Amino acid sequence: LAARAQERAANGGFLKEELALQPKKKARKPKKTEAEKAAAAEEAAAAAAAENAAVAGKGGVDELRRTVFVGNLPVGTKKKALTKYFGEFGKVEAVRFRSLALKGVKVGDDGNQKLVKKVAANQGEIDRDMKKSCNAYVRF
């Protein structure tokens, strides 16, 4: 007993077996210096600027600001109906439908999936039994 009491005293009140069962504390990361904080902020700003430039190259932030998301539309909704409805708020440049369940359409042997979706949507080959609603983006 004396040996165990000495071991407890040497290990802060714990036996070696008990110390092995305790979770080990993680070492704290050292705090960032002001220079490191400034470098991280500069890097984040550069990344944001690069992302904005990429968006601007595709049509721009302005185009995103003029686009409205319209959700939970009936599958049978037509572009013309949305253009007419939103026309009272300004000139509608484009209407894009998303989340449509499309039927298969023969396009060609190249197997271009984007083309298959586009042709199916344009021909009205929509599976109305599969999905009852869709989403659209209206750009002014």
C-alpha positions in Angstrom: 0.0 0.0 0.0 2.8 2.4 0.8 4.2 1.9 -2.8 0.8 2.8 -4.3 0.4 5.8 -2.1 3.9 7.0 -3.2 2.9 6.5 -6.8 -0.3 8.5 -6.4 1.6 11.3 -4.7 4.2 11.4 -7.6 1.5 11.4 -10.3 -0.8 14.0 -8.9 -3.2 11.6 -7.1 -3.4 9.0 -10.0 -2.0 5.6 -10.6 -0.2 4.9 -13.9 -3.1 2.8 -15.1 -5.5 5.6 -14.4 -3.3 8.1 -16.2 -3.4 5.9 -19.3 -7.2 6.0 -19.4 -7.5 9.7 -19.2 -7.9 11.6 -22.5 -4.8 13.5 -23.5 -5.1 17.2 -23.7 -4.5 18.7 -27.1 -1.8 21.3 -27.4 -3.1 24.8 -28.1 -2.2 26.4 -31.3 -0.1 29.5 -30.8 -2.0 32.8 -31.3 -1.5 34.5 -34.6 0.6 37.6 -34.7 -0.8 40.8 -36.2 1.3 40.2 -39.3 -0.2 36.7 -39.7 -3.7 38.1 -39.2 -3.1 40.8 -41.8 -1.7 38.2 -44.3 -4.7 35.9 -43.8 -7.1 38.9 -44.3 -5.2 39.9 -47.5 -5.4 36.3 -48.8 -9.1 36.1 -48.2 -9.7 39.5 -49.9 -7.6 38.3 -52.9 -9.7 35.1 -53.1 -12.9 37.0 -53.0 -11.7 39.4 -55.7 -10.7 36.4 -57.9 -14.2 34.8 -57.4 -15.9 38.1 -58.3 -13.7 38.5 -61.4 -14.7 34.9 -62.4 -18.4 35.8 -62.0 -17.9 39.1 -63.8 -16.4 37.2 -66.7 -19.5 35.0 -67.1 -22.0 37.8 -67.1 -21.2 39.5 -64.0 -22.4 40.4 -60.6 -24.9 42.7 -62.2 -26.5 39.8 -63.9 -26.8 37.9 -60.6 -28.4 41.0 -58.9 -31.1 41.1 -61.7 -32.0 37.4 -61.3 -34.9 36.2 -59.2 -35.4 32.7 -58.0 -39.0 31.4 -58.4 -39.7 28.1 -56.6 -42.5 25.5 -56.4 -43.9 26.2 -59.8 -46.3 23.6 -61.4 -44.4 21.5 -63.9 -46.6 22.6 -66.8 -45.6 26.3 -66.4 -44.4 27.9 -69.6 -41.7 30.5 -70.2 -44.2 32.8 -71.9 -46.5 32.7 -68.8 -43.6 33.7 -66.4 -42.4 36.4 -68.8 -45.9 37.8 -69.0 -46.4 37.7 -65.2 -43.0 39.2 -64.3 -43.2 41.7 -67.2 -45.2 44.1 -65.1 -42.0 44.6 -62.9 -39.6 45.2 -65.8 -38.4 43.8 -69.1 -37.6 40.1 -68.7 -34.4 39.1 -70.4 -34.4 35.4 -69.8 -36.3 32.6 -68.0 -34.5 29.3 -67.1 -36.2 26.3 -65.7 -34.4 24.0 -63.3 -35.2 20.7 -61.4 -37.3 19.3 -64.2 -37.8 15.5 -64.5 -37.2 14.9 -68.2 -37.9 11.9 -70.4 -35.3 10.5 -72.6 -34.8 12.0 -76.1 -32.7 10.7 -78.9 -30.2 13.4 -79.9 -27.2 11.7 -81.6 -24.4 9.3 -81.0 -22.1 11.7 -79.1 -24.0 11.3 -75.8 -23.9 15.0 -74.8 -26.1 15.0 -71.6 -26.5 18.8 -71.6 -27.8 18.7 -75.1 -30.2 15.8 -74.2 -31.6 17.9 -71.3 -32.0 21.0 -73.5 -33.7 19.2 -76.4 -36.1 17.4 -73.9 -37.0 20.6 -72.2 -37.5 22.4 -75.5 -39.7 19.6 -76.9 -41.8 19.5 -73.7 -40.6 15.9 -72.9 -41.2 16.4 -69.2 -42.2 13.5 -66.9 -45.1 15.1 -65.0 -45.7 11.9 -63.0 -42.2 11.9 -61.6 -42.3 15.4 -60.2 -45.1 17.9 -59.6 -43.1 21.1 -59.2 -40.0 22.8 -60.6 -37.9 26.0 -60.1 -37.1 28.9 -62.4 -34.8 31.8 -62.6 -36.1 35.0 -64.1 -33.5 37.6 -65.2 -34.5 41.3 -65.7 
